[in-house]
């Protein structure tokens, strides 16, 4: 699956009230976090939390512990992006 397809599928699942899971996309948790961070940074989704091991400055190799998407919602920007890309 291409990155754009993954992004659109994640947004569509969130829009439909489904909590996406990284294993459905054959992604590692770290790769999954990159997608979720990207969507959050672009303001396409809101109410997501990424938990990291070593959240302080003494750790240089931060790894993802878990990602909470249970409250995730599409923003207006996310809905607009999804509508433009699907049509």
C-alpha positions in Angstrom: 0.0 0.0 0.0 1.3 3.4 -0.9 1.7 6.1 1.7 -1.1 8.2 0.2 -3.4 5.2 0.3 -2.5 4.6 4.0 -3.2 8.2 4.9 -6.6 8.2 3.1 -7.6 4.9 4.6 -6.7 6.1 8.1 -8.7 9.3 7.7 -11.6 7.4 6.3 -11.6 4.9 9.2 -11.5 7.7 11.7 -14.3 9.5 9.9 -16.4 6.3 10.1 -15.8 5.9 13.8 -13.3 3.0 13.4 -10.1 3.1 15.4 -7.3 2.2 13.0 -4.6 -0.3 14.1 -1.1 -0.5 12.8 -1.1 -4.2 12.2 -3.9 -3.9 9.6 -1.3 -2.0 7.5 1.6 -4.3 8.2 3.5 -1.4 9.8 5.7 -1.3 12.9 4.6 0.8 15.8 7.4 3.3 15.0 6.3 3.6 11.4 2.7 3.9 12.5 3.6 6.8 14.8 5.2 8.6 11.9 1.9 8.5 10.0 -0.2 9.6 13.0 2.3 12.4 13.8 2.1 13.5 10.2 -1.7 13.6 10.2 -1.7 15.4 13.6 1.0 17.9 12.4 -1.1 18.6 9.2 -4.1 19.2 11.5 -6.1 16.5 9.7 -6.9 14.7 13.0 -7.2 15.7 16.6 -7.3 14.1 20.0 -4.5 11.6 19.5 -1.8 10.7 22.0 1.6 9.0 21.2 3.3 7.5 24.2 7.1 7.2 24.0 9.6 5.3 26.0 12.2 7.7 27.4 10.4 11.0 27.2 13.2 12.9 28.7 16.4 14.5 27.3 18.7 11.7 28.5 17.3 9.3 25.9 18.5 9.7 22.3 16.7 6.7 20.8 13.1 7.3 21.6 10.8 4.5 20.7 7.0 4.4 20.6 5.3 2.7 23.5 1.7 3.0 22.3 -0.7 5.2 20.3 -4.1 6.1 21.6 -6.6 6.8 18.7 -9.7 6.0 20.7 -10.8 9.6 20.8 -9.4 10.6 17.4 -11.5 12.8 15.2 -11.2 14.3 11.8 -10.8 18.1 11.7 -12.4 20.3 9.1 -9.0 20.3 7.3 -9.0 16.5 7.4 -12.5 16.2 6.0 -11.7 18.7 3.3 -8.5 16.9 2.3 -10.3 13.5 2.3 -13.1 14.8 0.2 -10.7 16.4 -2.3 -8.6 13.3 -2.6 -11.5 10.8 -2.9 -13.4 12.7 -5.6 
